[in-house]
Amino acid sequence: MSLIEVRAPGLLTTVQDLGREGFGPMGVSPSGAADAVALRVGNRLAGNAEGAAGLEMTLLGGSFFFREAAVVALTGSDFAPTLDDERVETWSSVEIRAGQTLQMGPTRAGARCYLCVRGGIDVKSFLGSASTHLLSGLGGFEGRALRKGDVLKVGRAIEGFRTFRKRNLARRALEKLSPRKVLRVTAGPQSDWFSKEAWKLFYRGTYRVTEESNRMGLRLEGAAIASASGGEMISEGVSLGAVQITASGLPIILFVEQQTTGGYPKIANVISADTSSLGQLRPRDEIRFELVEMEIARALLVEQEELLVSKELILG
Amino acid sequence: MTDLEPIAGVRNLHPAYCSLLIKFDAMLLRHEQLEEILRGYIDRMEKAALPEPRLVEIPVCYGGEFGPDLEEVAELHRITSAQAIELHASTHYLVYFLGFAPGFAYLGELPEALVTPRLTMPRRGVPAGSVGIAGSQTGVYPISTPGGWRLLGRTPVAMFRPERAEMSLLSIGDRVRFVPISRERFAKAKLENA
């Protein structure tokens, strides 16, 4: 069995896969990688099924000692990774020899970097997923962020990937998949609770991501918006990327570890093709919203999914 | 019905008071298609057989450090703490749905004389097992989270037990009654559960 020692955990490093769907009736949100596109591509580069469990690092990366040889890929934000002090490429497969240390620094742009290891990170599955749900302390590695001294197990690699072959993400795909600061949204279930003026403020304004943003939600600063209801409504289910307008008039975008129901009116919803971009936003980033029709949202998702499963995605 | 006859492409369900949010795979289904399928379910909804509701008793140690808002709630309604406990524990509540956090059941309705708004400033940490009220709802925090409900007491019973087949103590449609217990009983039950 192959093992990885955590020499430094980084700011907030968790085991994530694509999350657990289907447990909404119990109040359990899916969790999963904040930038699912980066995790999926990372797994393909490392030679895994796209939903294998990897490490999600936040703003500041960790340092990992590989007891055995491994093949890895680093995707998402560039945290200036080095292997025994030699710079290694991101969005590319990397061969690691036994006894080498992979070290990441702080982010250069974006918020999250993914470390995918051939074979995946092997943790006990909870409700069918390896994802850590930080709020409830469930799933992942002991239900928590990694600490110094933790030892991670690497799973068994799927067949056909025993030997190393350099793989890169096609440049065109990297451009197409790069995170957006102008988030495309569809109208939310309560969008008609807001006046024309409120809509104008929301769609013309620039919003800043605040420090109180995490995997549960992104709190924004900017033009406050008044809703007809004065802020509260009867609780209902809320979806990933829902843009709630709180009593203060400021938006919160619900994210992967979201509460499953909520009582604030939702002016908009980030489209599925752009939810991964949310995972790369960090405090003080400025974002805007662009309204699109449902058909466009669907077409953009189909385009993204086709690219993610295409043969041209990976070179080598 | 969606449990017995699952719809291909549906990924998740979020029932609430008077709504059901359905998350589906947009690569497999279109809105119009799903709407069409759901219409068939809605037409048969009145005829669907529901499981017999269970009555679940939840022991609660009221007041003190376990129920830091009990006295204030009683004062607001010009009753004694004992009367507030009596009111809260004398009602059979319905589990409307689970949401917010794993195993958090929205229970209602509170007796009129206990209906109280949320705290203006939510607490940063509410201990697991805390029994709170908000508006005409009541509920138990299964895990320690931030929260704005007013806290009346605490239960030693685990509401969310990920290691068990039936993870959540409560399910949609259950009836719930709170049973006041002493600090000694609470401590003993805590030990037994540990």
Boltz contact constraints between the chains, C-beta under 6 A:
constraints:
  - contact:
      token1: [A, 21]
      token2: [B, 11]
      max_distance: 6.0
  - contact:
      token1: [A, 21]
      token2: [B, 12]
      max_distance: 6.0
  - contact:
      token1: [A, 22]
      token2: [B, 12]
      max_distance: 6.0
  - contact:
      token1: [A, 24]
      token2: [B, 12]
      max_distance: 6.0
  - contact:
      token1: [A, 24]
      token2: [B, 13]
      max_distance: 6.0
  - contact:
      token1: [A, 24]
      token2: [B, 14]
      max_distance: 6.0
  - contact:
      token1: [A, 25]
      token2: [B, 13]
      max_distance: 6.0
  - contact:
      token1: [A, 26]
      token2: [B, 98]
      max_distance: 6.0
  - contact:
      token1: [A, 26]
      token2: [B, 168]
      max_distance: 6.0
  - contact:
      token1: [A, 27]
      token2: [B, 98]
      max_distance: 6.0
  - contact:
      token1: [A, 27]
      token2: [B, 99]
      max_distance: 6.0
  - contact:
      token1: [A, 27]
      token2: [B, 101]
      max_distance: 6.0
  - contact:
      token1: [A, 27]
      token2: [B, 102]
      max_distance: 6.0
  - contact:
      token1: [A, 27]
      token2: [B, 103]
      max_distance: 6.0
  - contact:
      token1: [A, 27]
      token2: [B, 104]
      max_distance: 6.0
  - contact:
      token1: [A, 28]
      token2: [B, 102]
      max_distance: 6.0
  - contact:
      token1: [A, 136]
      token2: [B, 102]
      max_distance: 6.0
  - contact:
      token1: [A, 136]
      token2: [B, 143]
      max_distance: 6.0
  - contact:
      token1: [A, 138]
      token2: [B, 162]
      max_distance: 6.0
  - contact:
      token1: [A, 234]
      token2: [B, 17]
      max_distance: 6.0
  - contact:
      token1: [A, 235]
      token2: [B, 16]
      max_distance: 6.0
  - contact:
      token1: [A, 236]
      token2: [B, 16]
      max_distance: 6.0
  - contact:
      token1: [A, 236]
      token2: [B, 19]
      max_distance: 6.0
  - contact:
      token1: [A, 237]
      token2: [B, 14]
      max_distance: 6.0
  - contact:
      token1: [A, 237]
      token2: [B, 16]
      max_distance: 6.0
  - contact:
      token1: [A, 237]
      token2: [B, 21]
      max_distance: 6.0
  - contact:
      token1: [A, 259]
      token2: [B, 100]
      max_distance: 6.0
  - contact:
      token1: [A, 260]
      token2: [B, 14]
      max_distance: 6.0
  - contact:
      token1: [A, 260]
      token2: [B, 99]
      max_distance: 6.0
  - contact:
      token1: [A, 261]
      token2: [B, 16]
      max_distance: 6.0
  - contact:
      token1: [A, 261]
      token2: [B, 99]
      max_distance: 6.0
  - contact:
      token1: [A, 261]
      token2: [B, 100]
      max_distance: 6.0
  - contact:
      token1: [A, 298]
      token2: [B, 26]
      max_distance: 6.0
  - contact:
      token1: [A, 301]
      token2: [B, 26]
      max_distance: 6.0
  - contact:
      token1: [A, 305]
      token2: [B, 27]
      max_distance: 6.0
